[in-house]
């Protein structure tokens, strides 16, 4: 089939007259008539316009054959490793105070932020939280901030327990708090290998107004480890007498833990 025959067939299949096709292309009806009779051929712009309108390729319009697709050889094998993009999320439908009761969001990469009454995630925010970075009333994590209880490598809270702990009651390798217990303890009342306090310090080395130490002591009133245990306990008892009953008993008990006898 020649070009003029293909053009004729395509025009007929589209339901166009020669005049209608001419109007679409912006040429005269006589030009279309010459193309279909073989007396002339359209220029490149008109060939492209005809191919677009009839939704065929230029190869088919001009030669009647489609161009063979290029041979790029066998397709490469693509292996997608999805094990490094682990993600998991669960959120309960029940809520309290506008937060889901349980929200768990874990991601191998990026920040999986979980917000809920009970929250577990790379970053966890809520009332009871567990995460790399954890913020809540009761908080457990690598870095943990808890209003009441905090447990983590770095821990800040009312009661803080961790490698480095800062809180009202702090227990850790390095403890800073009103009552601090740790390898290095700093607070109003401190117990540790090295204890520095504004009131009472008990430890291997102790520095405070009342200091009780095994190796070295400094303060207004000092006792070494081999002093009379009864005198040391009485000194502690007198120094915490201003505290409320239950708190006084608790602090006195903690301070006397390391005393001999």
Buried (B, 14 or more C-beta within 10 A) or exposed (E): EEBBEBBBEBBEEEEBEBEBBBBBBEBEBEBBBBBBEEEEEBEEEBBEBBBEBBEBEBEBBBEEEEEEEEEEEEEEEEEEEEEEEEEEEEBBEEEEEEBBBBBBBBBEEEEBBBBBBBBBBBBBBBBBBBBBBBBBBBBBBBBBBBBBBBBBBBBBBBBBBBBBBBBBBBBBBBBBBBBBBBBBBBBBBBBBBBBBBEBBBBBBBBBBBBBBBBEBBEBEBBBBBEBEBEEBBEBBEEBBEEBEEEEBEBBBEBBBEBBEE
